[in-house]
Amino acid sequence: MNDVLIDSPGTRIAARDHGGNGPAVVLLHGAGGNLLAWHNFAPLLTAEHRVISVDLRGHGHSGDGPWTWDDVLDDLEALAGHFGLSRPAVVGHSLGGMIAALWALRHPDCPAAISLDGHRAALTHPENYAGLPDEQLHAQLERLRAVFDAQASAAGQPMSAEQAAAVLEQQRAFAAQAGIDVEHWIEQTRRGWQVHDDRTLARPGPELLESLRNSPEFLDALPVFAELGSPFLLVLATRLTGFPPEFTDLMRALQEGLRRDLARLTAQRPGVEVQEVDASHGMVFEAPDEIAEIVLTFLRDHR
């Protein structure tokens, strides 16, 4: 492995070359993550592909900068130029999956783009949910908006050493319960922190999070998918976990609305494929072998 910092307009981007043989694949993590998200996944691709992962701007060891989709795509252009990648395939998780689609839209000759459960924000337009009475739907959306507002406010507040230690203990407990490598999970958590004078700030910051929440493409990436000419695969998680029980009905309605709209989309755009997996949104961490095989199969079919 080789870690580098790459100059991009207005910031610097951290990337990792995992090596490997064959056509290039760029891996894009989700919001709040970093390139360590691919620690167990990337080696599963290197027998067939040259694999590069990246810290998106405002994440991990990359620099800050305004969050616009064009700026993020320009960062990836700088990464491709640095490593000499002419037509990389792109695989992204969550937010990274939305970026993968936007990369393919900018580059119609992209051999393949894959989104691992990156499609719509949990708090999206009311018409994107299906099966909930209007009154219940709007009440739950207001409650979820309040939760996200509180999280955004907390994101801008530094943690004391004691608070940071408490967060790490929570993350240890989560990783142990989920069957994830605990020490690696802690290392990934720490990579997303900036520490100054015993005060810790978690990245991304509130400005970036607010930019995402207000972005039409983040609220609903399906219109982007509908414009793609490149082969595109959406791997859709079927397990509804990661939200408090009070939002179970809302998340189920989101999933049903997504299935409804993806069925319409794939009927109109045969280059867009959907594959459901028995996993949660954290599929990359839960089932790296299964997800890697899905990715490799799609890439083999679209070299």
C-alpha positions as CSV (number, residue, x, y, z in Angstrom):
1,M,0.0,0.0,0.0
2,N,1.1,3.5,-0.7
3,D,-0.5,6.7,0.9
4,V,-0.2,10.0,-0.9
5,L,-1.5,13.6,-0.7
6,I,-2.6,15.0,-4.1
7,D,-3.0,18.7,-4.9
8,S,-6.5,19.5,-6.1
9,P,-8.0,23.0,-6.8
10,G,-8.4,24.6,-3.4
11,T,-7.4,21.7,-1.2
12,R,-5.3,18.5,-0.9
13,I,-6.7,15.0,-1.2
14,A,-5.5,11.9,0.7
15,A,-5.5,8.7,-1.2
16,R,-4.2,5.1,-0.8
17,D,-2.9,2.9,-3.6
18,H,-3.8,-0.7,-2.7
19,G,-1.9,-2.1,-5.7
20,G,-3.3,-4.9,-7.7
21,N,-3.5,-6.0,-11.3
22,G,-5.9,-5.1,-14.0
23,P,-8.3,-2.3,-14.8
24,A,-8.4,0.5,-12.2
25,V,-11.2,0.9,-9.6
26,V,-11.6,3.9,-7.4
27,L,-13.4,3.4,-4.0
28,L,-15.4,6.2,-2.5
29,H,-16.6,6.1,1.2
30,G,-19.8,7.4,2.7
31,A,-20.5,10.7,4.6
32,G,-18.5,10.8,7.8
33,G,-16.3,7.9,6.7
34,N,-12.8,7.8,5.2
35,L,-10.6,5.5,3.1
36,L,-10.1,3.1,6.0
37,A,-13.7,2.0,5.4
38,W,-12.2,-0.2,2.6
39,H,-9.5,-1.8,4.7
40,N,-11.1,-5.3,4.4
41,F,-12.8,-4.8,1.1
42,A,-10.0,-3.4,-1.2
43,P,-7.8,-6.6,-0.9
44,L,-10.7,-8.7,-2.2
45,L,-10.5,-6.8,-5.6
46,T,-6.7,-6.6,-6.2
47,A,-6.3,-10.0,-7.9
48,E,-8.3,-8.5,-10.8
49,H,-8.0,-4.7,-10.4
50,R,-5.7,-1.9,-9.5
51,V,-7.5,-0.4,-6.5
52,I,-7.3,3.2,-5.2
53,S,-9.3,4.6,-2.3
54,V,-9.6,8.2,-1.3
55,D,-10.6,10.5,1.6
56,L,-13.2,12.8,0.2
57,R,-12.7,16.5,0.9
58,G,-13.6,17.4,4.4
59,H,-13.0,13.8,5.5
60,G,-10.1,11.8,6.9
61,H,-6.7,13.3,6.1
62,S,-8.0,15.3,3.2
63,G,-8.2,19.1,3.4
64,D,-11.3,21.2,3.7
65,G,-13.0,23.2,0.9
66,P,-16.4,24.1,-0.4
67,W,-18.6,21.1,-0.9
68,T,-20.0,21.2,-4.4
69,W,-20.4,18.1,-6.6
70,D,-18.2,19.7,-9.3
71,D,-15.4,20.3,-6.7
72,V,-15.6,16.7,-5.5
73,L,-15.5,15.4,-9.1
74,D,-12.5,17.7,-9.8
75,D,-10.8,16.1,-6.8
76,L,-11.3,12.7,-8.4
77,E,-9.9,14.1,-11.7
78,A,-6.8,15.2,-9.8
79,L,-6.6,11.7,-8.3
80,A,-7.0,10.0,-11.7
81,G,-4.3,12.2,-13.2
82,H,-1.9,11.5,-10.3
83,F,-2.2,7.8,-10.7
84,G,-2.5,7.8,-14.5
85,L,-6.0,6.3,-14.5
86,S,-7.6,6.8,-17.9
87,R,-11.0,5.1,-17.5
88,P,-11.4,3.9,-13.9
89,A,-14.5,2.1,-12.7
90,V,-15.9,3.7,-9.6
91,V,-17.5,2.0,-6.6
92,G,-19.0,4.1,-3.8
93,H,-20.8,3.4,-0.5
94,S,-23.7,5.6,0.5
95,L,-22.7,9.2,-0.4
96,G,-19.8,7.7,-2.3
97,G,-22.4,5.8,-4.4
98,M,-24.1,9.0,-5.4
99,I,-20.7,10.5,-6.3
100,A,-19.9,7.4,-8.4
101,A,-23.1,8.0,-10.4
102,L,-22.2,11.7,-10.9
103,W,-18.7,10.6,-12.1
104,A,-20.2,8.3,-14.6
105,L,-22.5,11.2,-15.8
106,R,-19.5,13.4,-16.3
107,H,-17.6,10.5,-18.0
108,P,-20.0,8.6,-20.3
109,D,-17.1,6.3,-21.2
110,C,-16.8,5.1,-17.6
111,P,-16.7,1.3,-17.9
112,A,-18.9,0.8,-14.8
113,A,-20.2,2.6,-11.7
114,I,-21.5,0.9,-8.6
115,S,-23.4,2.4,-5.7
116,L,-23.5,0.4,-2.5
117,D,-26.8,1.6,-1.0
118,G,-26.3,5.2,-2.1
119,H,-29.6,6.5,-3.5
120,R,-31.7,8.8,-1.4
121,A,-31.3,10.6,1.9
122,A,-33.3,9.2,4.8
123,L,-34.9,12.6,5.0
124,T,-36.1,13.1,1.5
125,H,-39.2,14.4,-0.3
126,P,-42.5,13.2,1.0
127,E,-43.5,11.7,-2.3
128,N,-40.5,9.3,-2.1
129,Y,-42.1,7.3,0.7
130,A,-44.8,4.8,0.1
131,G,-47.5,3.2,2.3
132,L,-47.7,5.7,5.2
133,P,-50.8,7.8,5.9
134,D,-50.0,11.5,5.3
135,E,-50.5,12.5,8.9
136,Q,-48.1,9.9,10.2
137,L,-45.6,10.5,7.4
138,H,-45.3,14.2,8.0
139,A,-45.1,13.8,11.8
140,Q,-42.3,11.3,11.4
141,L,-40.5,13.5,8.9
142,E,-40.7,16.4,11.3
143,R,-39.3,14.3,14.1
144,L,-36.4,13.0,12.0
145,R,-35.6,16.5,10.9
146,A,-35.3,17.6,14.5
147,V,-33.0,14.7,15.2
148,F,-30.8,15.6,12.2
149,D,-30.8,19.3,13.3
150,A,-29.5,18.3,16.7
151,Q,-26.8,16.1,15.1
152,A,-25.7,19.0,12.8
153,S,-25.5,21.3,15.8
154,A,-23.4,18.8,17.8
155,A,-21.1,18.3,14.8
156,G,-19.7,21.8,15.2
157,Q,-18.9,21.4,18.9
158,P,-15.4,20.2,20.0
159,M,-15.2,17.3,22.3
160,S,-13.1,17.3,25.5
161,A,-10.6,14.4,26.0
162,E,-13.1,12.8,28.3
163,Q,-16.0,13.1,25.8
164,A,-13.7,11.7,23.0
165,A,-12.8,8.7,25.2
166,A,-16.5,8.1,25.8
167,V,-17.2,8.1,22.1
168,L,-14.4,5.6,21.5
169,E,-15.9,3.3,24.1
170,Q,-19.3,3.5,22.4
171,Q,-17.6,2.7,19.1
172,R,-15.8,-0.2,20.6
173,A,-19.1,-1.6,21.9
174,F,-20.8,-1.1,18.5
175,A,-18.0,-2.8,16.6
176,A,-17.9,-5.8,19.0
177,Q,-21.7,-6.2,18.8
178,A,-21.6,-6.0,15.0
179,G,-18.7,-8.5,14.6
180,I,-16.4,-5.8,13.1
181,D,-12.7,-5.7,13.8
182,V,-12.7,-3.4,16.9
183,E,-9.2,-2.0,16.6
184,H,-9.6,-1.1,13.0
185,W,-13.0,0.5,13.6
186,I,-11.3,2.7,16.3
187,E,-8.5,3.6,13.9
188,Q,-11.1,4.6,11.3
189,T,-13.0,6.7,13.9
190,R,-9.8,8.5,14.9
191,R,-8.9,9.2,11.2
192,G,-12.1,11.3,11.1
193,W,-11.0,13.5,14.0
194,Q,-8.9,16.6,14.2
195,V,-7.3,17.2,17.7
196,H,-6.0,20.6,18.9
197,D,-5.1,21.4,22.5
198,D,-6.9,18.4,23.9
199,R,-10.1,19.4,22.0
200,T,-11.4,17.0,19.3
201,L,-13.5,17.9,16.3
202,A,-15.2,15.2,14.3
203,R,-15.3,15.6,10.5
204,P,-17.1,16.5,8.4
205,G,-18.0,19.8,9.9
206,P,-21.4,21.4,10.0
207,E,-21.0,23.5,6.8
208,L,-20.3,20.4,4.7
209,L,-23.2,18.5,6.4
210,E,-25.6,21.4,5.7
211,S,-24.4,21.5,2.1
212,L,-25.3,17.9,1.7
213,R,-28.7,18.1,3.4
214,N,-29.7,20.9,1.0
215,S,-28.4,19.3,-2.2
216,P,-31.1,17.9,-4.6
217,E,-28.7,15.1,-5.6
218,F,-28.3,14.0,-2.0
219,L,-32.0,14.2,-1.3
220,D,-32.7,11.9,-4.3
221,A,-30.0,10.6,-6.7
222,L,-32.5,8.7,-8.9
223,P,-32.8,11.5,-11.4
224,V,-29.0,11.3,-11.8
225,F,-29.3,7.5,-12.3
226,A,-31.9,8.1,-15.0
227,E,-29.4,10.2,-17.1
228,L,-26.6,7.6,-17.0
229,G,-25.3,6.1,-20.2
230,S,-22.6,4.0,-18.5
231,P,-23.4,0.6,-16.9
232,F,-24.6,1.2,-13.4
233,L,-25.4,-1.1,-10.5
234,L,-27.2,-0.2,-7.3
235,V,-26.8,-2.7,-4.5
236,L,-29.7,-2.2,-2.3
237,A,-29.7,-3.2,1.4
238,T,-32.9,-4.9,2.7
239,R,-32.3,-4.8,6.5
240,L,-33.7,-1.7,8.2
241,T,-31.2,-1.0,10.9
242,G,-29.3,2.0,12.2
243,F,-32.3,4.2,13.2
244,P,-34.3,4.3,16.4
245,P,-37.4,2.0,16.5
246,E,-39.7,5.0,16.3
247,F,-38.6,5.5,12.6
248,T,-39.0,1.9,11.5
249,D,-42.3,2.6,9.7
250,L,-40.7,5.6,8.0
251,M,-37.7,3.7,6.9
252,R,-39.9,0.9,5.6
253,A,-41.9,3.5,3.6
254,L,-38.7,4.9,2.2
255,Q,-37.6,1.4,1.1
256,E,-41.0,0.7,-0.5
257,G,-41.0,4.0,-2.3
258,L,-37.4,3.3,-3.5
259,R,-38.4,-0.1,-4.9
260,R,-41.4,1.4,-6.6
261,D,-39.4,4.1,-8.3
262,L,-36.4,1.9,-9.2
263,A,-38.8,-0.5,-10.9
264,R,-39.9,2.3,-13.1
265,L,-36.4,3.5,-13.7
266,T,-34.9,0.2,-14.7
267,A,-37.8,-0.5,-17.1
268,Q,-36.9,2.7,-18.9
269,R,-33.1,2.5,-18.5
270,P,-31.8,-1.0,-19.1
271,G,-28.2,0.1,-18.3
272,V,-29.3,0.6,-14.7
273,E,-29.4,-2.6,-12.7
274,V,-30.5,-3.2,-9.1
275,Q,-29.5,-6.1,-6.9
276,E,-30.9,-6.5,-3.4
277,V,-28.8,-8.0,-0.6
278,D,-29.6,-9.3,2.9
279,A,-27.6,-6.7,4.7
280,S,-28.0,-3.4,6.3
281,H,-26.6,0.0,5.1
282,G,-23.3,-1.1,6.6
283,M,-22.9,-3.9,4.0
284,V,-19.3,-3.0,3.3
285,F,-18.3,-3.8,6.9
286,E,-20.8,-6.6,7.6
287,A,-20.3,-8.7,4.5
288,P,-17.2,-7.6,2.5
289,D,-16.7,-11.0,0.8
290,E,-20.3,-11.1,-0.5
291,I,-20.3,-7.5,-1.6
292,A,-16.9,-7.8,-3.3
293,E,-18.1,-10.8,-5.3
294,I,-21.1,-8.8,-6.5
295,V,-18.8,-5.9,-7.5
296,L,-16.3,-8.2,-9.2
297,T,-19.1,-10.0,-11.2
298,F,-20.4,-6.7,-12.5
299,L,-17.0,-5.4,-13.3
300,R,-16.1,-8.6,-15.2
301,D,-19.3,-8.1,-17.3
302,H,-18.4,-4.5,-18.1
303,R,-14.7,-4.3,-18.8
